[in-house]
Amino acid sequence: MIEKLPPEIHHAVETLGRSVVKTLSYRITILILDFVCIYIFTGQVRIALGFMIASNIYATLGYFLHERIWGKIKWGKIIYKRVDEVK
């Protein structure tokens, strides 16, 4: 079920658990795409598997860190306040 945010909340803070699940679901998708692409080009399962494993280890860590860092950067975010909170 999708939970709608109240209109006074522009953006919710992402939890660590959500970041981990997003990272894993993204990487599984990329694992499959990497394997298929390399296999199509080389026709060799061992090369496709080796490339897929190596590239996805460092890419997963990079993606996770990138998401967490950008989650903390305030630049470009707009925080809306409720009308009754504005002084």
C-alpha positions in Angstrom: 0.0 0.0 0.0 1.3 3.5 -0.9 1.2 6.0 1.9 0.5 9.5 0.9 2.3 12.3 2.7 0.3 15.1 4.2 0.3 18.2 2.0 2.4 20.1 4.6 5.3 17.6 4.2 7.3 18.0 1.0 9.8 15.2 1.4 10.3 12.6 4.1 13.7 11.5 5.3 14.9 8.3 3.9 15.7 5.6 6.4 18.9 3.4 6.2 16.7 0.3 5.6 15.0 1.9 2.7 18.4 2.9 1.2 19.6 -0.6 1.6 16.5 -2.1 -0.1 16.7 0.4 -2.9 20.4 -0.3 -3.4 19.8 -4.1 -3.5 16.8 -3.9 -5.9 18.7 -1.6 -8.3 21.9 -3.8 -8.2 19.9 -7.0 -8.9 18.5 -5.3 -12.0 22.0 -4.1 -13.1 23.5 -7.6 -12.4 21.1 -9.1 -14.8 21.6 -6.4 -17.5 25.4 -6.6 -17.1 25.4 -10.4 -17.5 23.1 -10.4 -20.6 25.1 -7.5 -22.2 28.5 -9.0 -21.7 27.3 -12.5 -22.7 25.8 -11.1 -25.9 29.2 -9.5 -26.8 31.5 -12.3 -25.8 29.3 -15.4 -25.9 31.2 -16.7 -22.8 29.5 -17.3 -19.5 32.7 -17.2 -17.4 33.7 -13.7 -18.7 30.2 -12.4 -18.3 30.0 -13.8 -14.7 33.4 -12.4 -13.8 32.7 -9.0 -15.1 29.3 -9.0 -13.5 30.6 -9.9 -10.0 33.6 -7.5 -10.0 31.8 -4.5 -11.4 28.8 -4.9 -9.2 30.7 -5.1 -5.9 32.3 -1.7 -6.3 29.2 -0.2 -8.0 26.9 -1.3 -5.2 29.1 0.4 -2.6 29.4 3.5 -4.8 25.7 3.8 -5.4 24.9 3.3 -1.7 27.4 5.9 -0.6 26.3 8.3 -3.3 22.6 8.1 -2.2 23.4 8.5 1.5 25.7 11.5 0.8 23.1 13.3 -1.4 20.5 12.6 1.2 22.4 14.8 3.6 23.1 17.6 1.2 20.6 20.5 1.7 21.4 22.3 -1.6 18.5 22.2 -4.0 15.9 21.0 -1.4 12.8 23.1 -0.7 11.2 22.8 2.7 7.6 23.9 2.8 6.2 25.1 6.1 2.5 25.0 7.0 0.8 28.4 6.8 0.1 28.4 10.5 3.8 27.9 11.3 5.0 31.0 9.3 5.6 34.0 11.6 
